[in-house]
Amino acid sequence: MGQNETELKDTNNSLENLPNPEGGSGNPTKVVAKPYQMVMLCCFSAALGVGYSAQSAYVTPILAQLGVPLRYLTLVWASSPIVGLITQPFIGSKSDGCTSRWGRRRPFILAFAIGILLGLLMIGFGRDIGLAILPNQNTVAIVLVIIGNGILDYGLDASQGPARAFLYDVTPEGQEQRAHIICTILMAVANVIGYTICAIDWDSLFVREDGSVAMTSVQFVFLVSSILSTIAFIICLFSVKDVPLQKSKPDKTKNKLDPATSNTTNGISKEKLDIEVITTEDNLSQSQSTSCINSVFGGFIRIPKELWFLVIMNTLSWTGFITYFVIYTDFVGIEVYKGDPTAAINSTAFGLYTAGVKTGSWAFVGYAIVTGVYALSLDFIQKYVSIRILLLFGYGAIGGLVILMSQVIALPLVIGIGCSVGINFATMFSIPYALVGEYHVYFKDDTRWQNRGFGVDSAILNSCFYIGQLVVAFCVGGIIEAAGNRSAAVLFSGICYVAAGLMAFTITIIPKNDFQDTEKEVKSSKLEVVPKETTI
């Protein structure tokens, strides 16, 4: 490490200097990932896909079975977005300026990976642990499941900020869209695996001779999901070197005295100068914290209009998506199969509800396949179809189908539309983030975009998810209770999708020719001599 020799930069080099978003001279050196390293790095989305699969398929049914009242069922999703809205922007800014020896992004990814593992295990085993602590009462079990869901939800959402920033750091210019498409494909593959695990009845594998089960199907699902998620995060963390940001050091030379001179300089004593030097060192961490706060609030207050419209569209889309996925398996079990989650376990009504949840999980498998196929096709489709049309189709058209499903409750239609929502997720999970990356390149000379870290802007986009969760948490339960059925929530989801599709008319789309010209200018400006550092 730290081997010093020089090399001439060209477009194929793996290193370039980046500005330090926290200020100072400690600029990081960018490592440009090779194709296989990009795929390994994108495995963070596979980890998220497995976690989201188990969460969306089982959390609402688990809480419904524990007897959580309908009006409170969606409120359990409120803790994560509240914490996320407060902390996510600071995490994005801190990751932009992190000086850890392990890099700027990886320490945060590791922390969230541990939280995701803990959350999955708490949801899977919380019910049984709670009943063991307080038999015949669900209070402890409900608390453990809600806490586990909050930890899992926050980890899944917040980890995307540093992970996507890490991906942006090492992605060659012009390849941002392709990198996010790889993320979407890997998440789709993970969703197929995750929802398939959720849809299979595993109880028969663990039946003892006396008829009891050593491990329930729910426990097995969350245990396997935690293992797969951890493996995917390990692959991500060791995919490519995350170059540390060097600490900025104060220049002490201007405050030092020549030993040959007297104890005073220009009437100022040497002791006073020494105190000034010490004060500079002591205030270094405080100035970095102030820089972080300024970066966060400055990033939010001075959001360029291009990003503002993207934020509004993303918020509407995430609101529709979260509403749909929180309620879908429950909707199939109650509205389509006419089951009852609060009925006795051996009753027909409870059996119908369980069958509906399993069917909804199989629909999610189809959704994941559609997500992967559509994401794989996006790179080709964009050669012939504009981004605006893709947004209108991915949001508005799918929203229309969801509205139709809320009014015509038939199993084939519900399953078919459930699969088609994969088009929406592939659009939402790739295009907005890629557009931000293009904005950072195209508007590099625009004062509105200068000194903006991608970590902060990625965190702002992730905050749309939190806002959507808050809307779902505080509104959807009331909508369901007022209407008396789950179809009202599905209708609300479709309306949000359609509104997001209409917002596509306000989105700034960079012309392909203009972006390619800007990309060439950026690459040509990198012909410079920089220190060569070894990479892992």
GIDA-V528356 format. One record per run of one state. SS is the DSSP state (H for helix, E for strand, - for the rest). FROM is the first residue (numbers start at 1). LEN is the number of residues. If there is no record, write none. Layout:
ss from len
SS FROM LEN
SS FROM LEN
This chain:
ss from len
- 1 5
E 6 3
- 9 6
E 15 3
- 18 11
E 29 3
- 32 3
H 35 7
- 42 1
H 43 23
- 66 4
H 70 4
- 74 1
H 75 22
- 97 9
H 106 28
- 134 5
H 139 32
- 171 5
H 176 24
- 200 3
H 203 4
E 207 1
- 208 5
E 213 1
- 214 3
H 217 21
- 238 15
H 253 3
- 256 8
E 264 2
- 266 2
E 268 2
H 270 13
- 283 1
H 284 18
- 302 3
H 305 32
- 337 11
H 348 34
- 382 5
H 387 21
- 408 3
H 411 32
- 443 11
H 454 30
- 484 3
H 487 20
- 507 5
H 512 13
- 525 4
E 529 3
- 532 5
